[in-house]
Amino acid sequence: MLGSTHGTFTTDLSARVVACGEQPAARVAVHGAVAVEGDTDVSGRPLHAPVPDLDRFFRPEVVAVVGASDAEGRPNTGITRQLIDWAGRVGARVVPVHPAREAVFGIDCVASVGDLAALGVEVDLAVLLVADPLPVVEQLAAAKVKFAVAFASGFAETGEAGAAAQERLAAAVGRSGLRLLGPNTNLNAFERFRDDLDGPAIALITQSGHQGRPVFTLQELGVRLSHWAPTGNEADLETADFVSYFAHRPEVGAIACYVEGLKDGRSFLLAADQAARRQVPVVAVKVGRTEAGARMAASHTGKLTGADQVVDAAMRQFGVIRVDGLDQLQDTAALLARARRPVADGVVVYSISGGTGAHFSDLATAAGLRLPTLSQARQDELHQWIPDYLSVANPVDNGGHPVGDWRGRKIIDAILADPEVGVLICPITGPFPPMSDKLARDLVEAAEQTDKLVCVVWGSPLGTEDAYRTTLLGSSRVATFRTFGNCIGAVKAYLDHHRFTTGYRSPFDEAPRTPSPSLRKAQALMRPGHWLSEHAAKQLLRAYGIRVPREQLVTSAAAAVRAAGLVGYPVVMKASGAQLAHKTELGLVKVGLTSASQIRDAYKELTDIARYEGVDLDGVLVCQMVGRGVEMVVGVSRDPLFGPTVTVGLGGVLVEVLNDAAVRVPPFGEREARDMLGELRGRALLDGVRGAPAADVDALVEVVLRVQRMALELDGELEELDINPLMVLPRGQGAVALDALAVCR
């Protein structure tokens, strides 16, 4: 998942280009390893997330409640009461602000925010219980208030007029110097958190308060929560701010997020990078996978959900663990917050039923968990306590009876002693006292004495049994689940997270800081607001050292014949013009021409078709015929949230028929480019099938990296790039861009 430099292949590629008659472009630092210190990349975008100081938001000394009330039946009254209770718990002083009251709940009021400054009261947090927070913001700025919370709704979630009102609010906040949570948020930040729970905590971020309730109630199962940030419409403070802040809090073991829409994709990735650097797991539900979900999310928070495939890829690039359901968010965040680092990645399934063990093992293996076969010596040891006719290779089936006596603990200890085992999972499909009671006690006691992860799936639909409620949930060392799927997903996320963060190298460290020599050449080719012809698009590729066929652009039949002689028969002839995306369908491509007469006839036919179809040509391309290989597509497009993205997939017509493509958000390195290829369903084609030779995967990877460099350097100038097909020739022969389309911004 992480990038790395690979300095030898590019030289080889340049040599192959020369051998094919091309002049190599200036060497491009395609892997971004430019040894220049700085906080921005080549396009001026930041490479490090600022970490906001939110201590005074969560632990203020003085809280002003603007619009405070103690009148019975008023909504503000209940909110005021809760804020006073919360302030008492965190040691804050409450100052009610109301123009018509002398006191609220026995606490002296001030008439306005302006009076706070006049009285010399330094306010850390202002809670705005007013319908329109905009007029208050400038007053808060004058009073030098650090933070504010706006509960009011009626902003971007309501449509264009509301979005405009939110923009005005955001602009006022930007001028004020204070930081605002909301609007359209709620009281979740001021909940009562249990202070009697130990261990690493979950910090919770939600855009919909109700969706955070399942995670908040984990406290009743003994899981500690430290913070809850209900971000609402994110006119100012956003999910990314809280991810960055929580990643630096020593008590936070995992960050759980419910995200309806990201305010800014890059800010989120910079924050996720902060968490990955500090090895703090981020688990997220991100809605908007479907068109219906995306519409609903927009109506709720007024955010763009982004193309889901891009969101998914971007999260994986930076180690964010994406889950689908709130139950998965609960279970995965709880496990990642509390479990120690794995000492091995092997998983053993241990049960009192052969059927249960087999079923669970099938699901775990299909999910990608590694279930190692226990050594013969370990199996012989287990057979001291388990009948010989039962399998103990993995899964381990004890047959039931051994768990009822002293043998049960011996079996568990022997499994955990195996050096290949990092996780022991015991699915208990239903209570079977007294055996299940003793099994639960043995698992808890063993978990307290090992550095390995012990998981239990308690399958009873009741959940009222003492073995579950007291024994299992009473342990901070056993991870207890209610379903097979959630257990498997959480364990996989646990192992993947630690694998990802071990030796983590930030993708942003791969980002180029200074422009390459190719940039100036490329910029001279750009035509703002226009499509480039195939010929011009290929010149753009040449500028970045991407190989294209030998070709000449001609404007007469006689010139075409001369060009064919220079290029070398057989040749391909193609019409070339801006906004000419589907030449083959219009009959504007002629392949395999071998004589001067064919060249003249083809030139006439191509220009006649173009004239009939009303296509403006800049000429006709006479191109070298390239040998057969694997057709791929490599492209650049702009995502509204993340900016430039790079796509690679099967090319030709297959890209439209199969939609077999992988996408990444730059910057990334060679390893990530290879991982993209690994995601393709048609990956085997590159390895050679049915007697075909293996393709030059190294050359394909190099093209992907050069294209991402182009995307970064031309960000703001290049709207779209499509190399299709990129012919990947047999190993050692390179890759050639046979056609290209580029759209300038």
Secondary structure as GFF3:
##gff-version 3
##sequence-region A 1 745
A	DSSP	alpha_helix	9	19	.	.	.	ID=ss1
A	DSSP	alpha_helix	55	58	.	.	.	ID=ss2
A	DSSP	beta_strand	62	66	.	.	.	ID=ss3
A	DSSP	alpha_helix	75	90	.	.	.	ID=ss4
A	DSSP	beta_strand	93	97	.	.	.	ID=ss5
A	DSSP	beta_strand	103	104	.	.	.	ID=ss6
A	DSSP	beta_strand	107	108	.	.	.	ID=ss7
A	DSSP	alpha_helix	113	118	.	.	.	ID=ss8
A	DSSP	beta_strand	125	128	.	.	.	ID=ss9
A	DSSP	alpha_helix	134	142	.	.	.	ID=ss10
A	DSSP	beta_strand	147	150	.	.	.	ID=ss11
A	DSSP	three_ten_helix	156	158	.	.	.	ID=ss12
A	DSSP	alpha_helix	160	176	.	.	.	ID=ss13
A	DSSP	beta_strand	179	181	.	.	.	ID=ss14
A	DSSP	three_ten_helix	188	190	.	.	.	ID=ss15
A	DSSP	beta_strand	201	206	.	.	.	ID=ss16
A	DSSP	three_ten_helix	209	212	.	.	.	ID=ss17
A	DSSP	alpha_helix	213	216	.	.	.	ID=ss18
A	DSSP	three_ten_helix	217	221	.	.	.	ID=ss19
A	DSSP	beta_strand	225	230	.	.	.	ID=ss20
A	DSSP	alpha_helix	239	247	.	.	.	ID=ss21
A	DSSP	beta_strand	252	259	.	.	.	ID=ss22
A	DSSP	alpha_helix	265	277	.	.	.	ID=ss23
A	DSSP	beta_strand	282	286	.	.	.	ID=ss24
A	DSSP	alpha_helix	291	301	.	.	.	ID=ss25
A	DSSP	alpha_helix	308	317	.	.	.	ID=ss26
A	DSSP	beta_strand	321	323	.	.	.	ID=ss27
A	DSSP	alpha_helix	326	338	.	.	.	ID=ss28
A	DSSP	beta_strand	346	351	.	.	.	ID=ss29
A	DSSP	alpha_helix	354	366	.	.	.	ID=ss30
A	DSSP	alpha_helix	376	382	.	.	.	ID=ss31
A	DSSP	beta_strand	396	397	.	.	.	ID=ss32
A	DSSP	three_ten_helix	401	404	.	.	.	ID=ss33
A	DSSP	alpha_helix	407	416	.	.	.	ID=ss34
A	DSSP	beta_strand	421	428	.	.	.	ID=ss35
A	DSSP	alpha_helix	435	448	.	.	.	ID=ss36
A	DSSP	beta_strand	453	458	.	.	.	ID=ss37
A	DSSP	alpha_helix	466	466	.	.	.	ID=ss38
A	DSSP	pi_helix	467	472	.	.	.	ID=ss39
A	DSSP	beta_strand	478	481	.	.	.	ID=ss40
A	DSSP	alpha_helix	484	501	.	.	.	ID=ss41
A	DSSP	three_ten_helix	507	510	.	.	.	ID=ss42
A	DSSP	alpha_helix	518	523	.	.	.	ID=ss43
A	DSSP	beta_strand	531	532	.	.	.	ID=ss44
A	DSSP	alpha_helix	534	543	.	.	.	ID=ss45
A	DSSP	beta_strand	551	554	.	.	.	ID=ss46
A	DSSP	alpha_helix	557	567	.	.	.	ID=ss47
A	DSSP	beta_strand	571	576	.	.	.	ID=ss48
A	DSSP	three_ten_helix	584	586	.	.	.	ID=ss49
A	DSSP	beta_strand	589	593	.	.	.	ID=ss50
A	DSSP	alpha_helix	596	613	.	.	.	ID=ss51
A	DSSP	beta_strand	619	624	.	.	.	ID=ss52
A	DSSP	beta_strand	630	639	.	.	.	ID=ss53
A	DSSP	beta_strand	643	650	.	.	.	ID=ss54
A	DSSP	alpha_helix	654	657	.	.	.	ID=ss55
A	DSSP	beta_strand	661	664	.	.	.	ID=ss56
A	DSSP	alpha_helix	670	678	.	.	.	ID=ss57
A	DSSP	alpha_helix	684	687	.	.	.	ID=ss58
A	DSSP	alpha_helix	697	713	.	.	.	ID=ss59
A	DSSP	beta_strand	718	728	.	.	.	ID=ss60
A	DSSP	beta_strand	735	737	.	.	.	ID=ss61
A	DSSP	beta_strand	740	744	.	.	.	ID=ss62
###
